[in-house]
Amino acid sequence: DHLDQYALVLEAEKITEGEIKSCYDRLASQVAEIPDLDETVSRAIALYLGLKALKISHGFDFCTIKNLFDLSNHYCSASLAVSLMNDEGIVVGLAHGAALGNDPECLGTLAVTR
């Protein structure tokens, strides 16, 4: 199965500022240093919360996100989302454009397995 990576962006855009702030505060309590909650960090957290929502709604067991360059250049990197999901025991990987080549079947997708 696959979802277009834009589905992830749309899900992230549903996340409220309150949800982002709550997650940021939780992360800040777990680490020695954290960047300020600016637009980039907010988007990264929203992407993580959006990915969690997609995992629940679609019931996938693991996924791979094509990160470079569409997502990273036009929204934000999925690195934080992947790291936090993996910390929770949910297997998520990153695929980069160069690794996927120019296969149109792979471009702009979020590969998921149920």
C-alpha positions as CSV (number, residue, x, y, z in Angstrom):
1,D,0.0,0.0,0.0
2,H,1.0,3.6,-0.3
3,L,-0.2,7.1,0.4
4,D,0.9,10.2,-1.3
5,Q,3.3,12.1,1.0
6,Y,1.0,15.1,0.6
7,A,-1.5,13.1,2.8
8,L,1.1,13.4,5.6
9,V,1.3,17.2,5.1
10,L,-2.5,17.5,5.1
11,E,-2.7,15.5,8.3
12,A,0.1,17.6,9.9
13,E,-1.8,20.8,9.0
14,K,-4.8,19.5,11.1
15,I,-2.6,19.5,14.2
16,T,-3.5,22.4,16.5
17,E,-1.0,24.8,18.1
18,G,-2.0,23.5,21.5
19,E,-1.1,19.9,20.5
20,I,2.2,21.1,19.1
21,K,3.0,23.1,22.2
22,S,2.1,20.1,24.5
23,C,4.4,17.8,22.5
24,Y,7.2,20.4,22.5
25,D,6.9,20.8,26.3
26,R,7.1,17.0,26.7
27,L,10.1,16.8,24.5
28,A,11.8,19.7,26.3
29,S,11.4,17.8,29.6
30,Q,13.2,14.8,28.1
31,V,16.3,16.5,26.7
32,A,19.0,18.8,27.9
33,E,18.7,21.3,25.1
34,I,16.0,21.9,22.5
35,P,15.7,24.5,19.7
36,D,13.1,27.3,20.1
37,L,9.6,26.5,19.0
38,D,9.8,28.3,15.7
39,E,8.0,27.5,12.4
40,T,10.4,24.7,11.4
41,V,10.2,23.0,14.8
42,S,6.4,23.4,14.8
43,R,6.1,21.8,11.4
44,A,8.4,18.9,12.4
45,I,6.3,18.2,15.5
46,A,3.1,18.5,13.5
47,L,4.5,16.0,10.9
48,Y,5.2,13.6,13.8
49,L,1.7,14.0,15.2
50,G,0.2,13.7,11.7
51,L,2.2,10.5,11.1
52,K,0.9,9.0,14.3
53,A,-2.6,9.9,13.3
54,L,-2.1,8.2,9.9
55,K,-0.7,5.2,11.5
56,I,-3.8,4.9,13.7
57,S,-6.3,5.6,11.0
58,H,-4.8,3.4,8.3
59,G,-3.5,0.7,10.7
60,F,-0.1,0.2,9.1
61,D,2.6,-1.7,10.9
62,F,5.6,0.2,9.5
63,C,6.3,2.8,6.8
64,T,8.9,4.5,4.8
65,I,8.7,8.2,4.0
66,K,10.4,9.8,1.0
67,N,12.0,12.7,2.7
68,L,14.4,14.3,0.1
69,F,13.7,16.6,-1.6
70,D,10.0,17.2,-2.0
71,L,9.1,17.0,1.7
72,S,12.2,18.5,3.1
73,N,12.3,21.4,0.6
74,H,8.6,22.3,0.6
75,Y,7.4,21.5,4.2
76,C,10.1,20.2,6.6
77,S,12.3,17.2,7.1
78,A,10.6,14.0,8.4
79,S,13.7,13.2,10.5
80,L,12.1,14.2,13.9
81,A,8.9,12.3,13.1
82,V,10.9,9.2,12.2
83,S,13.0,9.4,15.3
84,L,10.1,9.8,17.7
85,M,8.1,7.1,16.0
86,N,11.0,4.7,16.3
87,D,11.5,5.7,19.9
88,E,7.9,4.5,20.5
89,G,8.6,1.2,18.9
90,I,6.9,2.0,15.5
91,V,9.2,1.2,12.6
92,V,9.5,4.1,10.3
93,G,12.3,4.7,7.8
94,L,13.4,7.4,5.5
95,A,14.0,7.0,1.8
96,H,15.8,9.6,-0.2
97,G,15.2,10.6,-3.8
98,A,18.6,9.4,-4.9
99,A,18.0,6.0,-3.4
100,L,14.6,5.7,-5.2
101,G,16.0,6.8,-8.5
102,N,13.5,8.3,-10.9
103,D,10.8,5.6,-10.6
104,P,7.5,7.6,-10.8
105,E,5.9,4.8,-8.7
106,C,8.1,5.8,-5.8
107,L,8.2,9.5,-6.1
108,G,6.1,11.4,-3.6
109,T,4.9,8.4,-1.7
110,L,4.5,7.2,1.8
111,A,4.9,3.4,1.6
112,V,2.9,1.6,4.3
113,T,2.4,-2.0,5.2
114,R,-0.5,-3.4,7.3
